[in-house]
Each structure stands twice: as C-alpha cells, then as structure tokens.
C-alpha cells in the first residue's frame, strides 16, 4: 500500500515537474534574439533534467550554490576558475570538438596562459631567454586544402619552461615573453623556432576546482605541450597544442585536450652538424608539426 | 558531395564527442563518496548533452564563462545572485518539487530574505510595527496525517510591507524584525497573528540576473505572499508561502513558486465586532491557511 502511494506520488510529482519545466522554458519565448531564446530554453531543459535525475536534497542544492559562488569569487585579473572548471569537466574540449573541422588540424583548448601578446620574432629565433632547459627545434608548415602552402600565415606559440612554469607565473625568474613568440610563415608556409622542451605541469589546485579534483581522487597534471594559434586571411583561425610524445599524463590530461593527431615526436638528435645549422648545441630535440587550415568560406556555407 | 562530406564529418565528430563524455564521466569513478561520483557523472553527461545540442561557438562559450563569473562576483553577505539565478530558471522550485510530499502541504522556495531570526511573538501579536498598511489577520492550524493537530508546532513567518520591501532592505524606514514573527501553535495546533497585506514586488534586477530577464523580455515581479516555515519534532519541516489570491503576477511569478494549494483568499471583513475581537480596525482582511505536515519516519522509509 505504501509503495503504491509512493508510486502514484512520483507520477504526480513528475507531471508537476514537467509542467514546471515547460512553463520556465516558455518564459523565454519573448527574447528579442532567437539564439538567446534557443540557448536559455535548452539550459532550462537540461538543468531541469539533471535535477529530476539526481533529486538533490535542499542541502545538496545549497552546496551547489555555494560551490558555484566560490568558483566565481576565485576569479580575478590573472585567474579564471570557471574556465578551469569547464576544462576539468571536459566542456572546453567538447566546445572545441563541435567547432572543429575534420578536414583541418584538430583544435584544442586555449588554456588560461595566453594572457599577454607574444613578442614578434623572426623565423629561427629562440623563444627561450633563460637557457637552462633541453634545447629543442620546432619546424612545420601551414597549409590549406590539398596541402597547398599558406604563405605569410601567423604562428603564435607559447609554452611553459622545463620546470612547468609560464613566464607570467614567475615574473621574478623568467623575463616577460619567455616561452612566447609570434612568427610569420615564409613563402612556402614554413615556420621554425628554437625553444626548450616544455614540462608536464599541474593546473592550479588551490581553489574550488582543486577541491573537486581531490574529492574525486583525480590528479591535476597536463602532459607537456606547446600552444599554437595559426591564422591567415581567408582561413578559420586554429587554436591547438603540440603534445610531447614521451610526456607523462598523455592518457590522462586533467583537461581532456589530447587528440591523437596532436601528439608529436620530439626526437633526440645528436649530430653537431645539424645542431650548428639550427644554432643549438648537440644533443637537441626536434619536432615537426604541420598545420592544415580550413577556408573560412566553407564554414560560412555550412551554417 | 559537400553535404555528404559534412554528414560524415558530423558522424565522426559525434563519435569523438561521445567518447570524450564517457572519458570525463569515467574520470570521476574514483570519488571516495558514491553520491559525489553520481552527482559529478550526471553533471558531466547533462552539460555535455547541452553543448552537443547547442553547438556553442567559442565566443558563446566565453560569454557563458563571463556570465557565470559575474553572477559569482555579484554575491556578498546580503546578496546571493546564484540563488536568484536558480530561482528565475525554475530550478529552486523544481528542487522543492522533487523533495515535496503529496500528502502534505506543498512547499515552495525559501527566498533570499530569511536572513535574520524572526522575533519570538505570542499568538495574536502583530508582526507589523509600522501601522500604515491594510490591517490583516492570518489564522491557521498545523496538522499531521488525518488532520490531527500538531500542538506546539513552531510557525515562523516573514513578509514584505505594503510597498513591497522587507525590513532588511529598508533599515532606515522599518525597525528590525518588522514583518517577522516566530509563533508557537496552541494545544489544537492553531496559530494566529496580525499583520498588513503584503505587496507584490520585483526581485533585484541590478545584477546579472536582471540582465537575463531584460534580454528575454521577462518581468521581475513576484505576487504578494507571506513566507512560512512550520516545524515540529517528528515531522518534516515545511517551507512554503501563502499567496494573496487577488495579487497581480500570480500566473507569472518571476521565480515560479506559485502552487494552487498555496493561493489563499485574503477576504475583506467590514465588521467592527470581529475587528475588535482581533484587535484591528475595520475594514480588515482575513486569511486562513491550514498546514499539513508529513511525519519524518515516512521520509526515512521512502529513502
């Protein structure tokens, strides 16, 4: 008898809840912008579906409110905890995926460290101004459809040092712009620069996102990588990483950004002649990474 | 040909996205607390489903991050903008619904104004210390299953004044505790107090939630109501409202808290004898609201 009452009660409750969801979704029907309406209606439907599935207690709802508030209040000029939360929930990576084009190089997350303009550098220059890491040469080519070169493409790169820190994290130890460079590809779309092999590193864990990782026994590490943004007129701008193929955490990136096509061999070269040609000392590491861009026009046709 | 390519690309992308969702959900498998794991996995699945449905651009994702950050940063000791956001999205009301019991009086949202302890008052006392509104008498009875009285139940009430403001919003115009009272029901579970008829009022619109309402051409008003929390040992505590039956906005409460059983007639009484009995002047308004509580034991059995 009791379980029958409960069953009927649940059905009644489900009807009330469903009517509520419809009423809330309908309340956004008057939005001036159709996309605003579409977004808010979808947010309501998915958020309500989550509540109906989890049936949170009032106390759990209160905890969720307090958690989101703490995330917002952890943000300041140099820290974006909501981006970090989006990253560790795989949302940033998914947004990249739905915006990607399979005909081009895979994109991946921007991350929080592209906060300063990269210094303009000439092809072949070093982005490393400290000189204590393992020397490394990165070469590559920016192409369009069919592998045709994209001359004059801009290639913006940034990375952490051999200890896993970006310049902005260590203003006392690294000169500003260390590990960063804005290059212009040559007539064959080629780019090249010198650097040091970046290290894997932990994302910041002293805030609410760190608490979430600890509560779920997840580690906070990202595999070693070089960030890269390639852009040229007429093409969709590509934001991606080169991952170092022998780095730890390639199979468990804390922000789910690794994609197979982005893992690049940083091969050791112990040849003084090649080292001299690149302006580094032997042994050094060498990585080659070609970037395939997608024309802007195609993106427009698809929409 | 182009549309075929696009179709295949979408299928490939869907597989990548689905694998990503599974990987992120699986990353929470190690959570020490099973409920934490359940909650985080569900959050990931529903958030990813939202992204796959909406296919937000990078710019839209950025706007979402900035919006949530602004909501978090609008919170302080006296303002909870995430509660307000949860309210206008109908989430607070849905959480109430999934925690409700159809055998008892319907609950509804707590709201942000239960921020101070209500002053202890004797049955029949007035909670109005200003004297400029329409006099009103509220009576009722707290019962359990089968309508049996719950003697000594506590009845905590709070409301805005006839202009739509709570005491905490107008520290210079209203004495602290105005519009608030903590009563103890008598041996028959009865309670009664004097007050003024509350007004409808707008929720705060000077923050991010106000921007959302304006963007969707939604008004910000709540219908007139008296908040009530009824509690007694052995029963589930009930948080609810009495809505004034002739108030505007009953069919479009900005926070979706209205439920049919909670709309109460505040009838006008123009009888000096009755007025004298209640200690008010005629004409006055009178509302009667019975509260049915649900035993705590039943809640335990259901879980």
Interface residues (C-beta under 8 A of the other chain):
Chain A: X2 X5 X6 X9 X12 X13 X16 X17 X20 X21 X23 X24 X27 X28 X30 X31 X32 X33 X36 X37 X38 X39 X40 X42 X43 X44 X46 X47 X48 X49 X50 X51 X52 X53 X54 X55 X56 X57 X58 X60 X61 X65 X68 X69 X70 X71 X72 X73 X75 X80 X82 X83 X86 X89 X90 X91 X92 X93 X94 X95 X96 X97 X98 X99 X100 X101 X102 X103 X212 X215 X216 X217 X218 X252 X256 X301 X302
Chain B: X2 X5 X6 X9 X12 X13 X16 X17 X20 X21 X23 X24 X27 X28 X30 X31 X32 X33 X36 X37 X38 X39 X40 X42 X43 X44 X46 X47 X48 X49 X50 X51 X52 X53 X54 X55 X56 X57 X58 X60 X61 X65 X68 X69 X70 X71 X72 X73 X75 X80 X82 X83 X86 X89 X90 X91 X92 X93 X94 X95 X96 X97 X98 X99 X100 X101 X102 X103 X212 X215 X216 X217 X218 X252 X256 X301 X302
